[in-house]
């Protein structure tokens, strides 16, 4: 179970992120387990020190200038221009 949970979701199920119900469905479809509750699966994964991060979605940018823009912003965080200000805005 831990091996499945630690595998890239994209490779196994075609999605970019696992939810707790997705590995359960995958394990049952592949006949790795017959039936397992979400709570039991969570307990087993926790015992294996695998913790879920509750993420609603993951978005990849299709902007060809994304990485140059990202690096520029990271530089501004590391070193603010003289007399400049840093303003953070979360969507």
PyMOL Python script that loads the backbone (N, CA, C, O; Angstrom):
from pymol import cmd

cmd.read_pdbstr("""\
ATOM      1  N   UNK A   1       0.815  -1.195   0.000  1.00  0.00           N
ATOM      2  CA  UNK A   1       0.000   0.000   0.000  1.00  0.00           C
ATOM      3  C   UNK A   1       0.855   1.253   0.000  1.00  0.00           C
ATOM      4  O   UNK A   1       0.563   2.219  -0.705  1.00  0.00           O
ATOM      5  N   UNK A   2       1.907   1.228   0.793  1.00  0.00           N
ATOM      6  CA  UNK A   2       2.782   2.401   0.855  1.00  0.00           C
ATOM      7  C   UNK A   2       3.423   2.657  -0.504  1.00  0.00           C
ATOM      8  O   UNK A   2       3.579   3.807  -0.916  1.00  0.00           O
ATOM      9  N   UNK A   3       3.790   1.591  -1.193  1.00  0.00           N
ATOM     10  CA  UNK A   3       4.417   1.738  -2.511  1.00  0.00           C
ATOM     11  C   UNK A   3       3.471   2.444  -3.482  1.00  0.00           C
ATOM     12  O   UNK A   3       3.894   3.307  -4.250  1.00  0.00           O
ATOM     13  N   UNK A   4       2.197   2.074  -3.445  1.00  0.00           N
ATOM     14  CA  UNK A   4       1.201   2.714  -4.309  1.00  0.00           C
ATOM     15  C   UNK A   4       1.042   4.176  -3.914  1.00  0.00           C
ATOM     16  O   UNK A   4       1.026   5.054  -4.778  1.00  0.00           O
ATOM     17  N   UNK A   5       0.922   4.448  -2.602  1.00  0.00           N
ATOM     18  CA  UNK A   5       0.715   5.819  -2.133  1.00  0.00           C
ATOM     19  C   UNK A   5       1.897   6.725  -2.453  1.00  0.00           C
ATOM     20  O   UNK A   5       1.725   7.929  -2.641  1.00  0.00           O
ATOM     21  N   UNK A   6       3.083   6.158  -2.516  1.00  0.00           N
ATOM     22  CA  UNK A   6       4.272   6.955  -2.801  1.00  0.00           C
ATOM     23  C   UNK A   6       4.585   7.045  -4.290  1.00  0.00           C
ATOM     24  O   UNK A   6       5.501   7.768  -4.683  1.00  0.00           O
ATOM     25  N   UNK A   7       3.843   6.325  -5.121  1.00  0.00           N
ATOM     26  CA  UNK A   7       4.047   6.363  -6.570  1.00  0.00           C
ATOM     27  C   UNK A   7       3.412   7.615  -7.155  1.00  0.00           C
ATOM     28  O   UNK A   7       2.455   8.143  -6.588  1.00  0.00           O
ATOM     29  N   UNK A   8       3.932   8.101  -8.286  1.00  0.00           N
ATOM     30  CA  UNK A   8       3.319   9.270  -8.921  1.00  0.00           C
ATOM     31  C   UNK A   8       1.888   8.957  -9.360  1.00  0.00           C
ATOM     32  O   UNK A   8       1.655   7.997 -10.093  1.00  0.00           O
ATOM     33  N   UNK A   9       0.950   9.757  -8.915  1.00  0.00           N
ATOM     34  CA  UNK A   9      -0.460   9.541  -9.249  1.00  0.00           C
ATOM     35  C   UNK A   9      -0.688   9.596 -10.752  1.00  0.00           C
ATOM     36  O   UNK A   9      -1.495   8.841 -11.295  1.00  0.00           O
ATOM     37  N   UNK A  10       0.028  10.496 -11.421  1.00  0.00           N
ATOM     38  CA  UNK A  10      -0.130  10.654 -12.873  1.00  0.00           C
ATOM     39  C   UNK A  10       0.148   9.338 -13.593  1.00  0.00           C
ATOM     40  O   UNK A  10      -0.561   8.979 -14.532  1.00  0.00           O
ATOM     41  N   UNK A  11       1.173   8.626 -13.157  1.00  0.00           N
ATOM     42  CA  UNK A  11       1.568   7.376 -13.798  1.00  0.00           C
ATOM     43  C   UNK A  11       0.533   6.265 -13.573  1.00  0.00           C
ATOM     44  O   UNK A  11       0.242   5.486 -14.480  1.00  0.00           O
ATOM     45  N   UNK A  12      -0.017   6.202 -12.356  1.00  0.00           N
ATOM     46  CA  UNK A  12      -0.925   5.097 -12.027  1.00  0.00           C
ATOM     47  C   UNK A  12      -2.380   5.363 -12.395  1.00  0.00           C
ATOM     48  O   UNK A  12      -3.060   4.478 -12.914  1.00  0.00           O
ATOM     49  N   UNK A  13      -2.862   6.579 -12.127  1.00  0.00           N
ATOM     50  CA  UNK A  13      -4.294   6.832 -12.339  1.00  0.00           C
ATOM     51  C   UNK A  13      -4.578   7.996 -13.277  1.00  0.00           C
ATOM     52  O   UNK A  13      -5.740   8.299 -13.545  1.00  0.00           O
ATOM     53  N   UNK A  14      -3.541   8.649 -13.778  1.00  0.00           N
ATOM     54  CA  UNK A  14      -3.752   9.736 -14.726  1.00  0.00           C
ATOM     55  C   UNK A  14      -4.104  11.074 -14.096  1.00  0.00           C
ATOM     56  O   UNK A  14      -4.439  12.017 -14.813  1.00  0.00           O
ATOM     57  N   UNK A  15      -4.039  11.182 -12.782  1.00  0.00           N
ATOM     58  CA  UNK A  15      -4.303  12.437 -12.095  1.00  0.00           C
ATOM     59  C   UNK A  15      -3.001  12.967 -11.514  1.00  0.00           C
ATOM     60  O   UNK A  15      -2.039  12.217 -11.347  1.00  0.00           O
ATOM     61  N   UNK A  16      -2.971  14.258 -11.205  1.00  0.00           N
ATOM     62  CA  UNK A  16      -1.738  14.860 -10.714  1.00  0.00           C
ATOM     63  C   UNK A  16      -1.559  14.725  -9.215  1.00  0.00           C
ATOM     64  O   UNK A  16      -0.467  14.975  -8.705  1.00  0.00           O
ATOM     65  N   UNK A  17      -2.597  14.337  -8.498  1.00  0.00           N
ATOM     66  CA  UNK A  17      -2.498  14.239  -7.039  1.00  0.00           C
ATOM     67  C   UNK A  17      -3.401  13.118  -6.527  1.00  0.00           C
ATOM     68  O   UNK A  17      -4.497  12.898  -7.043  1.00  0.00           O
ATOM     69  N   UNK A  18      -2.922  12.424  -5.511  1.00  0.00           N
ATOM     70  CA  UNK A  18      -3.737  11.396  -4.859  1.00  0.00           C
ATOM     71  C   UNK A  18      -4.669  12.063  -3.859  1.00  0.00           C
ATOM     72  O   UNK A  18      -4.298  13.050  -3.223  1.00  0.00           O
ATOM     73  N   UNK A  19      -5.865  11.537  -3.720  1.00  0.00           N
ATOM     74  CA  UNK A  19      -6.708  11.830  -2.564  1.00  0.00           C
ATOM     75  C   UNK A  19      -6.737  10.511  -1.802  1.00  0.00           C
ATOM     76  O   UNK A  19      -6.270   9.503  -2.332  1.00  0.00           O
ATOM     77  N   UNK A  20      -7.251  10.476  -0.617  1.00  0.00           N
ATOM     78  CA  UNK A  20      -7.240   9.226   0.137  1.00  0.00           C
ATOM     79  C   UNK A  20      -8.126   8.165  -0.519  1.00  0.00           C
ATOM     80  O   UNK A  20      -7.826   6.974  -0.430  1.00  0.00           O
ATOM     81  N   UNK A  21      -9.198   8.575  -1.167  1.00  0.00           N
ATOM     82  CA  UNK A  21     -10.088   7.603  -1.804  1.00  0.00           C
ATOM     83  C   UNK A  21      -9.487   7.006  -3.083  1.00  0.00           C
ATOM     84  O   UNK A  21      -9.811   5.873  -3.442  1.00  0.00           O
ATOM     85  N   UNK A  22      -8.622   7.749  -3.769  1.00  0.00           N
ATOM     86  CA  UNK A  22      -8.053   7.250  -5.026  1.00  0.00           C
ATOM     87  C   UNK A  22      -7.138   6.047  -4.837  1.00  0.00           C
ATOM     88  O   UNK A  22      -7.258   5.093  -5.606  1.00  0.00           O
ATOM     89  N   UNK A  23      -6.216   6.029  -3.847  1.00  0.00           N
ATOM     90  CA  UNK A  23      -5.415   4.819  -3.677  1.00  0.00           C
ATOM     91  C   UNK A  23      -6.276   3.628  -3.266  1.00  0.00           C
ATOM     92  O   UNK A  23      -5.984   2.491  -3.636  1.00  0.00           O
ATOM     93  N   UNK A  24      -7.335   3.889  -2.502  1.00  0.00           N
ATOM     94  CA  UNK A  24      -8.232   2.794  -2.125  1.00  0.00           C
ATOM     95  C   UNK A  24      -8.872   2.196  -3.378  1.00  0.00           C
ATOM     96  O   UNK A  24      -8.896   0.976  -3.541  1.00  0.00           O
ATOM     97  N   UNK A  25      -9.387   3.046  -4.255  1.00  0.00           N
ATOM     98  CA  UNK A  25      -9.992   2.552  -5.502  1.00  0.00           C
ATOM     99  C   UNK A  25      -8.963   1.786  -6.332  1.00  0.00           C
ATOM    100  O   UNK A  25      -9.262   0.719  -6.868  1.00  0.00           O
ATOM    101  N   UNK A  26      -7.751   2.334  -6.436  1.00  0.00           N
ATOM    102  CA  UNK A  26      -6.697   1.687  -7.214  1.00  0.00           C
ATOM    103  C   UNK A  26      -6.347   0.320  -6.619  1.00  0.00           C
ATOM    104  O   UNK A  26      -6.234  -0.665  -7.349  1.00  0.00           O
ATOM    105  N   UNK A  27      -6.176   0.258  -5.302  1.00  0.00           N
ATOM    106  CA  UNK A  27      -5.835  -0.999  -4.631  1.00  0.00           C
ATOM    107  C   UNK A  27      -6.914  -2.053  -4.850  1.00  0.00           C
ATOM    108  O   UNK A  27      -6.604  -3.230  -5.029  1.00  0.00           O
ATOM    109  N   UNK A  28      -8.174  -1.640  -4.837  1.00  0.00           N
ATOM    110  CA  UNK A  28      -9.278  -2.579  -5.053  1.00  0.00           C
ATOM    111  C   UNK A  28      -9.355  -3.000  -6.524  1.00  0.00           C
ATOM    112  O   UNK A  28      -9.579  -4.176  -6.813  1.00  0.00           O
ATOM    113  N   UNK A  29      -9.175  -2.072  -7.443  1.00  0.00           N
ATOM    114  CA  UNK A  29      -9.229  -2.405  -8.870  1.00  0.00           C
ATOM    115  C   UNK A  29      -8.105  -3.356  -9.270  1.00  0.00           C
ATOM    116  O   UNK A  29      -8.299  -4.244 -10.100  1.00  0.00           O
ATOM    117  N   UNK A  30      -6.932  -3.164  -8.675  1.00  0.00           N
ATOM    118  CA  UNK A  30      -5.787  -4.017  -8.980  1.00  0.00           C
ATOM    119  C   UNK A  30      -5.806  -5.317  -8.169  1.00  0.00           C
ATOM    120  O   UNK A  30      -4.910  -6.154  -8.286  1.00  0.00           O
ATOM    121  N   UNK A  31      -6.844  -5.463  -7.348  1.00  0.00           N
ATOM    122  CA  UNK A  31      -7.021  -6.650  -6.494  1.00  0.00           C
ATOM    123  C   UNK A  31      -5.856  -6.848  -5.520  1.00  0.00           C
ATOM    124  O   UNK A  31      -5.499  -7.976  -5.178  1.00  0.00           O
ATOM    125  N   UNK A  32      -5.269  -5.725  -5.080  1.00  0.00           N
ATOM    126  CA  UNK A  32      -4.239  -5.758  -4.055  1.00  0.00           C
ATOM    127  C   UNK A  32      -4.898  -5.958  -2.699  1.00  0.00           C
ATOM    128  O   UNK A  32      -4.367  -6.658  -1.836  1.00  0.00           O
ATOM    129  N   UNK A  33      -6.061  -5.338  -2.517  1.00  0.00           N
ATOM    130  CA  UNK A  33      -6.906  -5.568  -1.339  1.00  0.00           C
ATOM    131  C   UNK A  33      -8.320  -5.823  -1.832  1.00  0.00           C
ATOM    132  O   UNK A  33      -8.715  -5.346  -2.896  1.00  0.00           O
ATOM    133  N   UNK A  34      -9.076  -6.580  -1.050  1.00  0.00           N
ATOM    134  CA  UNK A  34     -10.466  -6.831  -1.422  1.00  0.00           C
ATOM    135  C   UNK A  34     -11.339  -5.647  -1.064  1.00  0.00           C
ATOM    136  O   UNK A  34     -12.070  -5.122  -1.904  1.00  0.00           O
ATOM    137  N   UNK A  35     -11.260  -5.235   0.174  1.00  0.00           N
ATOM    138  CA  UNK A  35     -12.057  -4.132   0.672  1.00  0.00           C
ATOM    139  C   UNK A  35     -11.299  -3.499   1.831  1.00  0.00           C
ATOM    140  O   UNK A  35     -10.686  -4.197   2.639  1.00  0.00           O
ATOM    141  N   UNK A  36     -11.344  -2.181   1.904  1.00  0.00           N
ATOM    142  CA  UNK A  36     -10.684  -1.477   2.999  1.00  0.00           C
ATOM    143  C   UNK A  36     -11.373  -0.130   3.181  1.00  0.00           C
ATOM    144  O   UNK A  36     -11.686   0.554   2.206  1.00  0.00           O
ATOM    145  N   UNK A  37     -11.604   0.243   4.426  1.00  0.00           N
ATOM    146  CA  UNK A  37     -12.227   1.536   4.690  1.00  0.00           C
ATOM    147  C   UNK A  37     -11.187   2.635   4.552  1.00  0.00           C
ATOM    148  O   UNK A  37      -9.984   2.395   4.653  1.00  0.00           O
ATOM    149  N   UNK A  38     -11.672   3.837   4.319  1.00  0.00           N
ATOM    150  CA  UNK A  38     -10.752   4.971   4.223  1.00  0.00           C
ATOM    151  C   UNK A  38     -10.011   5.170   5.537  1.00  0.00           C
ATOM    152  O   UNK A  38      -8.825   5.499   5.541  1.00  0.00           O
ATOM    153  N   UNK A  39     -10.706   4.973   6.652  1.00  0.00           N
ATOM    154  CA  UNK A  39     -10.066   5.141   7.951  1.00  0.00           C
ATOM    155  C   UNK A  39      -8.968   4.111   8.171  1.00  0.00           C
ATOM    156  O   UNK A  39      -7.896   4.449   8.674  1.00  0.00           O
ATOM    157  N   UNK A  40      -9.219   2.860   7.802  1.00  0.00           N
ATOM    158  CA  UNK A  40      -8.198   1.821   7.963  1.00  0.00           C
ATOM    159  C   UNK A  40      -6.996   2.106   7.051  1.00  0.00           C
ATOM    160  O   UNK A  40      -5.849   1.934   7.462  1.00  0.00           O
ATOM    161  N   UNK A  41      -7.261   2.536   5.835  1.00  0.00           N
ATOM    162  CA  UNK A  41      -6.179   2.883   4.924  1.00  0.00           C
ATOM    163  C   UNK A  41      -5.352   4.032   5.498  1.00  0.00           C
ATOM    164  O   UNK A  41      -4.123   3.999   5.456  1.00  0.00           O
ATOM    165  N   UNK A  42      -6.027   5.042   6.030  1.00  0.00           N
ATOM    166  CA  UNK A  42      -5.319   6.170   6.637  1.00  0.00           C
ATOM    167  C   UNK A  42      -4.438   5.694   7.788  1.00  0.00           C
ATOM    168  O   UNK A  42      -3.295   6.131   7.922  1.00  0.00           O
ATOM    169  N   UNK A  43      -4.972   4.796   8.619  1.00  0.00           N
ATOM    170  CA  UNK A  43      -4.209   4.275   9.756  1.00  0.00           C
ATOM    171  C   UNK A  43      -2.962   3.515   9.279  1.00  0.00           C
ATOM    172  O   UNK A  43      -1.874   3.695   9.826  1.00  0.00           O
ATOM    173  N   UNK A  44      -3.126   2.678   8.272  1.00  0.00           N
ATOM    174  CA  UNK A  44      -1.994   1.903   7.765  1.00  0.00           C
ATOM    175  C   UNK A  44      -0.918   2.808   7.157  1.00  0.00           C
ATOM    176  O   UNK A  44       0.278   2.592   7.354  1.00  0.00           O
ATOM    177  N   UNK A  45      -1.366   3.815   6.420  1.00  0.00           N
ATOM    178  CA  UNK A  45      -0.399   4.734   5.817  1.00  0.00           C
ATOM    179  C   UNK A  45       0.295   5.564   6.889  1.00  0.00           C
ATOM    180  O   UNK A  45       1.491   5.840   6.794  1.00  0.00           O
ATOM    181  N   UNK A  46      -0.452   5.955   7.894  1.00  0.00           N
ATOM    182  CA  UNK A  46       0.153   6.718   8.999  1.00  0.00           C
ATOM    183  C   UNK A  46       1.192   5.869   9.727  1.00  0.00           C
ATOM    184  O   UNK A  46       2.252   6.365  10.110  1.00  0.00           O
ATOM    185  N   UNK A  47       0.878   4.584   9.915  1.00  0.00           N
ATOM    186  CA  UNK A  47       1.829   3.676  10.545  1.00  0.00           C
ATOM    187  C   UNK A  47       3.117   3.607   9.716  1.00  0.00           C
ATOM    188  O   UNK A  47       4.210   3.469  10.266  1.00  0.00           O
ATOM    189  N   UNK A  48       2.979   3.703   8.405  1.00  0.00           N
ATOM    190  CA  UNK A  48       4.146   3.712   7.513  1.00  0.00           C
ATOM    191  C   UNK A  48       4.748   5.099   7.362  1.00  0.00           C
ATOM    192  O   UNK A  48       5.609   5.320   6.511  1.00  0.00           O
ATOM    193  N   UNK A  49       4.292   6.031   8.189  1.00  0.00           N
ATOM    194  CA  UNK A  49       4.771   7.427   8.191  1.00  0.00           C
ATOM    195  C   UNK A  49       4.512   8.153   6.873  1.00  0.00           C
ATOM    196  O   UNK A  49       5.309   8.975   6.422  1.00  0.00           O
ATOM    197  N   UNK A  50       3.391   7.827   6.283  1.00  0.00           N
ATOM    198  CA  UNK A  50       2.953   8.520   5.066  1.00  0.00           C
ATOM    199  C   UNK A  50       1.767   9.376   5.465  1.00  0.00           C
ATOM    200  O   UNK A  50       0.735   8.855   5.888  1.00  0.00           O
ATOM    201  N   UNK A  51       1.907  10.687   5.333  1.00  0.00           N
ATOM    202  CA  UNK A  51       0.867  11.615   5.762  1.00  0.00           C
ATOM    203  C   UNK A  51       0.297  12.327   4.541  1.00  0.00           C
ATOM    204  O   UNK A  51       1.022  12.685   3.613  1.00  0.00           O
ATOM    205  N   UNK A  52      -0.999  12.520   4.565  1.00  0.00           N
ATOM    206  CA  UNK A  52      -1.671  13.196   3.461  1.00  0.00           C
ATOM    207  C   UNK A  52      -1.643  14.683   3.664  1.00  0.00           C
ATOM    208  O   UNK A  52      -1.826  15.179   4.776  1.00  0.00           O
ATOM    209  N   UNK A  53      -1.417  15.381   2.602  1.00  0.00           N
ATOM    210  CA  UNK A  53      -1.591  16.824   2.602  1.00  0.00           C
ATOM    211  C   UNK A  53      -2.901  17.070   1.882  1.00  0.00           C
ATOM    212  O   UNK A  53      -3.109  16.593   0.767  1.00  0.00           O
ATOM    213  N   UNK A  54      -3.757  17.797   2.510  1.00  0.00           N
ATOM    214  CA  UNK A  54      -5.073  18.048   1.922  1.00  0.00           C
ATOM    215  C   UNK A  54      -4.957  19.152   0.881  1.00  0.00           C
ATOM    216  O   UNK A  54      -4.926  20.337   1.214  1.00  0.00           O
ATOM    217  N   UNK A  55      -4.894  18.755  -0.366  1.00  0.00           N
ATOM    218  CA  UNK A  55      -4.756  19.682  -1.479  1.00  0.00           C
ATOM    219  C   UNK A  55      -5.996  19.560  -2.355  1.00  0.00           C
ATOM    220  O   UNK A  55      -6.364  18.461  -2.771  1.00  0.00           O
ATOM    221  N   UNK A  56      -6.627  20.670  -2.628  1.00  0.00           N
ATOM    222  CA  UNK A  56      -7.807  20.619  -3.475  1.00  0.00           C
ATOM    223  C   UNK A  56      -7.420  20.356  -4.931  1.00  0.00           C
ATOM    224  O   UNK A  56      -7.939  19.431  -5.555  1.00  0.00           O
ATOM    225  N   UNK A  57      -6.521  21.158  -5.464  1.00  0.00           N
ATOM    226  CA  UNK A  57      -6.098  20.967  -6.853  1.00  0.00           C
ATOM    227  C   UNK A  57      -4.649  21.403  -7.002  1.00  0.00           C
ATOM    228  O   UNK A  57      -4.104  22.108  -6.152  1.00  0.00           O
ATOM    229  N   UNK A  58      -4.052  20.982  -8.068  1.00  0.00           N
ATOM    230  CA  UNK A  58      -2.711  21.414  -8.417  1.00  0.00           C
ATOM    231  C   UNK A  58      -2.777  21.923  -9.846  1.00  0.00           C
ATOM    232  O   UNK A  58      -3.241  21.216 -10.740  1.00  0.00           O
ATOM    233  N   UNK A  59      -2.330  23.104 -10.055  1.00  0.00           N
ATOM    234  CA  UNK A  59      -2.395  23.702 -11.377  1.00  0.00           C
ATOM    235  C   UNK A  59      -0.984  23.867 -11.936  1.00  0.00           C
ATOM    236  O   UNK A  59      -0.091  24.361 -11.248  1.00  0.00           O
ATOM    237  N   UNK A  60      -0.793  23.457 -13.164  1.00  0.00           N
ATOM    238  CA  UNK A  60       0.450  23.709 -13.870  1.00  0.00           C
ATOM    239  C   UNK A  60       0.195  24.850 -14.843  1.00  0.00           C
ATOM    240  O   UNK A  60      -0.841  24.897 -15.506  1.00  0.00           O
ATOM    241  N   UNK A  61       1.140  25.757 -14.919  1.00  0.00           N
ATOM    242  CA  UNK A  61       0.987  26.895 -15.818  1.00  0.00           C
ATOM    243  C   UNK A  61       1.317  26.483 -17.250  1.00  0.00           C
ATOM    244  O   UNK A  61       2.258  25.726 -17.487  1.00  0.00           O
ATOM    245  N   UNK A  62       0.534  26.989 -18.199  1.00  0.00           N
ATOM    246  CA  UNK A  62       0.851  26.763 -19.610  1.00  0.00           C
ATOM    247  C   UNK A  62       1.515  28.008 -20.217  1.00  0.00           C
ATOM    248  O   UNK A  62       1.723  28.092 -21.427  1.00  0.00           O
ATOM    249  N   UNK A  63       1.841  28.969 -19.345  1.00  0.00           N
ATOM    250  CA  UNK A  63       2.524  30.183 -19.771  1.00  0.00           C
ATOM    251  C   UNK A  63       3.981  29.851 -20.103  1.00  0.00           C
ATOM    252  O   UNK A  63       4.707  29.391 -19.222  1.00  0.00           O
ATOM    253  N   UNK A  64       4.434  30.068 -21.347  1.00  0.00           N
ATOM    254  CA  UNK A  64       5.823  29.749 -21.698  1.00  0.00           C
ATOM    255  C   UNK A  64       6.834  30.602 -20.925  1.00  0.00           C
ATOM    256  O   UNK A  64       8.007  30.236 -20.843  1.00  0.00           O
ATOM    257  N   UNK A  65       6.406  31.710 -20.368  1.00  0.00           N
ATOM    258  CA  UNK A  65       7.293  32.584 -19.593  1.00  0.00           C
ATOM    259  C   UNK A  65       7.187  32.332 -18.088  1.00  0.00           C
ATOM    260  O   UNK A  65       7.723  33.102 -17.291  1.00  0.00           O
ATOM    261  N   UNK A  66       6.495  31.251 -17.696  1.00  0.00           N
ATOM    262  CA  UNK A  66       6.276  30.985 -16.278  1.00  0.00           C
ATOM    263  C   UNK A  66       7.578  30.919 -15.494  1.00  0.00           C
ATOM    264  O   UNK A  66       7.719  31.626 -14.496  1.00  0.00           O
ATOM    265  N   UNK A  67       8.535  30.092 -15.910  1.00  0.00           N
ATOM    266  CA  UNK A  67       9.766  29.900 -15.130  1.00  0.00           C
ATOM    267  C   UNK A  67      10.629  31.159 -15.073  1.00  0.00           C
ATOM    268  O   UNK A  67      11.150  31.463 -13.999  1.00  0.00           O
ATOM    269  N   UNK A  68      10.813  31.909 -16.158  1.00  0.00           N
ATOM    270  CA  UNK A  68      11.550  33.176 -16.022  1.00  0.00           C
ATOM    271  C   UNK A  68      10.863  34.141 -15.040  1.00  0.00           C
ATOM    272  O   UNK A  68      11.529  34.815 -14.255  1.00  0.00           O
ATOM    273  N   UNK A  69       9.525  34.197 -15.094  1.00  0.00           N
ATOM    274  CA  UNK A  69       8.787  35.061 -14.166  1.00  0.00           C
ATOM    275  C   UNK A  69       8.952  34.562 -12.734  1.00  0.00           C
ATOM    276  O   UNK A  69       9.162  35.356 -11.817  1.00  0.00           O
ATOM    277  N   UNK A  70       8.859  33.270 -12.547  1.00  0.00           N
ATOM    278  CA  UNK A  70       9.014  32.654 -11.222  1.00  0.00           C
ATOM    279  C   UNK A  70      10.392  32.983 -10.637  1.00  0.00           C
ATOM    280  O   UNK A  70      10.502  33.389  -9.480  1.00  0.00           O
ATOM    281  N   UNK A  71      11.440  32.803 -11.450  1.00  0.00           N
ATOM    282  CA  UNK A  71      12.799  33.084 -10.966  1.00  0.00           C
ATOM    283  C   UNK A  71      12.973  34.564 -10.608  1.00  0.00           C
ATOM    284  O   UNK A  71      13.651  34.894  -9.635  1.00  0.00           O
ATOM    285  N   UNK A  72      12.369  35.440 -11.385  1.00  0.00           N
ATOM    286  CA  UNK A  72      12.452  36.880 -11.095  1.00  0.00           C
ATOM    287  C   UNK A  72      11.789  37.199  -9.759  1.00  0.00           C
ATOM    288  O   UNK A  72      12.332  37.961  -8.959  1.00  0.00           O
ATOM    289  N   UNK A  73      10.633  36.625  -9.522  1.00  0.00           N
ATOM    290  CA  UNK A  73       9.931  36.847  -8.249  1.00  0.00           C
ATOM    291  C   UNK A  73      10.745  36.296  -7.086  1.00  0.00           C
ATOM    292  O   UNK A  73      10.847  36.938  -6.041  1.00  0.00           O
ATOM    293  N   UNK A  74      11.326  35.105  -7.261  1.00  0.00           N
ATOM    294  CA  UNK A  74      12.152  34.516  -6.197  1.00  0.00           C
ATOM    295  C   UNK A  74      13.356  35.403  -5.879  1.00  0.00           C
ATOM    296  O   UNK A  74      13.728  35.558  -4.716  1.00  0.00           O
ATOM    297  N   UNK A  75      13.964  35.986  -6.917  1.00  0.00           N
ATOM    298  CA  UNK A  75      15.085  36.906  -6.687  1.00  0.00           C
ATOM    299  C   UNK A  75      14.630  38.121  -5.883  1.00  0.00           C
ATOM    300  O   UNK A  75      15.350  38.589  -5.000  1.00  0.00           O
ATOM    301  N   UNK A  76      13.433  38.634  -6.187  1.00  0.00           N
ATOM    302  CA  UNK A  76      12.910  39.788  -5.454  1.00  0.00           C
ATOM    303  C   UNK A  76      12.653  39.441  -3.983  1.00  0.00           C
ATOM    304  O   UNK A  76      12.847  40.280  -3.103  1.00  0.00           O
ATOM    305  N   UNK A  77      12.224  38.224  -3.724  1.00  0.00           N
ATOM    306  CA  UNK A  77      12.029  37.798  -2.330  1.00  0.00           C
ATOM    307  C   UNK A  77      13.361  37.728  -1.591  1.00  0.00           C
ATOM    308  O   UNK A  77      13.461  38.116  -0.427  1.00  0.00           O
ATOM    309  N   UNK A  78      14.384  37.228  -2.284  1.00  0.00           N
ATOM    310  CA  UNK A  78      15.690  37.082  -1.635  1.00  0.00           C
ATOM    311  C   UNK A  78      16.362  38.427  -1.396  1.00  0.00           C
ATOM    312  O   UNK A  78      17.000  38.633  -0.364  1.00  0.00           O
ATOM    313  N   UNK A  79      16.220  39.334  -2.341  1.00  0.00           N
ATOM    314  CA  UNK A  79      16.892  40.619  -2.213  1.00  0.00           C
ATOM    315  C   UNK A  79      15.997  41.716  -2.768  1.00  0.00           C
ATOM    316  O   UNK A  79      15.883  41.903  -3.979  1.00  0.00           O
ATOM    317  N   UNK A  80      15.377  42.420  -1.864  1.00  0.00           N
ATOM    318  CA  UNK A  80      14.502  43.525  -2.246  1.00  0.00           C
ATOM    319  C   UNK A  80      15.350  44.669  -2.796  1.00  0.00           C
ATOM    320  O   UNK A  80      16.395  44.978  -2.223  1.00  0.00           O
ATOM    321  N   UNK A  81      14.931  45.308  -3.892  1.00  0.00           N
ATOM    322  CA  UNK A  81      15.686  46.446  -4.419  1.00  0.00           C
ATOM    323  C   UNK A  81      15.785  47.566  -3.381  1.00  0.00           C
ATOM    324  O   UNK A  81      14.877  47.739  -2.569  1.00  0.00           O
ATOM    325  N   UNK A  82      16.865  48.313  -3.405  1.00  0.00           N
ATOM    326  CA  UNK A  82      17.064  49.415  -2.469  1.00  0.00           C
ATOM    327  C   UNK A  82      15.886  50.383  -2.547  1.00  0.00           C
ATOM    328  O   UNK A  82      15.532  50.876  -3.618  1.00  0.00           O
ATOM    329  N   UNK A  83      15.301  50.636  -1.401  1.00  0.00           N
ATOM    330  CA  UNK A  83      14.143  51.544  -1.355  1.00  0.00           C
ATOM    331  C   UNK A  83      12.859  50.883  -1.838  1.00  0.00           C
ATOM    332  O   UNK A  83      11.808  51.524  -1.859  1.00  0.00           O
ATOM    333  N   UNK A  84      12.924  49.625  -2.223  1.00  0.00           N
ATOM    334  CA  UNK A  84      11.741  48.926  -2.713  1.00  0.00           C
ATOM    335  C   UNK A  84      10.927  48.293  -1.586  1.00  0.00           C
ATOM    336  O   UNK A  84      11.363  48.255  -0.435  1.00  0.00           O
ATOM    337  N   UNK A  85       9.775  47.811  -1.923  1.00  0.00           N
ATOM    338  CA  UNK A  85       8.915  47.139  -0.953  1.00  0.00           C
ATOM    339  C   UNK A  85       8.489  45.787  -1.512  1.00  0.00           C
ATOM    340  O   UNK A  85       8.360  45.607  -2.723  1.00  0.00           O
ATOM    341  N   UNK A  86       8.276  44.844  -0.603  1.00  0.00           N
ATOM    342  CA  UNK A  86       7.750  43.539  -1.003  1.00  0.00           C
ATOM    343  C   UNK A  86       6.283  43.483  -0.608  1.00  0.00           C
ATOM    344  O   UNK A  86       5.922  43.752   0.538  1.00  0.00           O
ATOM    345  N   UNK A  87       5.457  43.135  -1.559  1.00  0.00           N
ATOM    346  CA  UNK A  87       4.030  42.975  -1.294  1.00  0.00           C
ATOM    347  C   UNK A  87       3.651  41.577  -1.749  1.00  0.00           C
ATOM    348  O   UNK A  87       3.915  41.198  -2.890  1.00  0.00           O
ATOM    349  N   UNK A  88       3.032  40.810  -0.858  1.00  0.00           N
ATOM    350  CA  UNK A  88       2.612  39.456  -1.195  1.00  0.00           C
ATOM    351  C   UNK A  88       1.106  39.447  -1.387  1.00  0.00           C
ATOM    352  O   UNK A  88       0.364  39.978  -0.561  1.00  0.00           O
ATOM    353  N   UNK A  89       0.661  38.850  -2.467  1.00  0.00           N
ATOM    354  CA  UNK A  89      -0.757  38.744  -2.767  1.00  0.00           C
ATOM    355  C   UNK A  89      -1.062  37.284  -3.045  1.00  0.00           C
ATOM    356  O   UNK A  89      -0.443  36.661  -3.907  1.00  0.00           O
ATOM    357  N   UNK A  90      -2.010  36.753  -2.317  1.00  0.00           N
ATOM    358  CA  UNK A  90      -2.439  35.379  -2.524  1.00  0.00           C
ATOM    359  C   UNK A  90      -3.774  35.414  -3.235  1.00  0.00           C
ATOM    360  O   UNK A  90      -4.649  36.217  -2.910  1.00  0.00           O
ATOM    361  N   UNK A  91      -3.920  34.527  -4.212  1.00  0.00           N
ATOM    362  CA  UNK A  91      -5.186  34.533  -4.951  1.00  0.00           C
ATOM    363  C   UNK A  91      -6.319  34.194  -4.047  1.00  0.00           C
ATOM    364  O   UNK A  91      -7.468  34.149  -4.486  1.00  0.00           O
TER     365      UNK A  91
END
""", "prot")
cmd.dss("prot")
cmd.show_as("cartoon", "prot")
cmd.util.cbc("prot")
cmd.orient("prot")
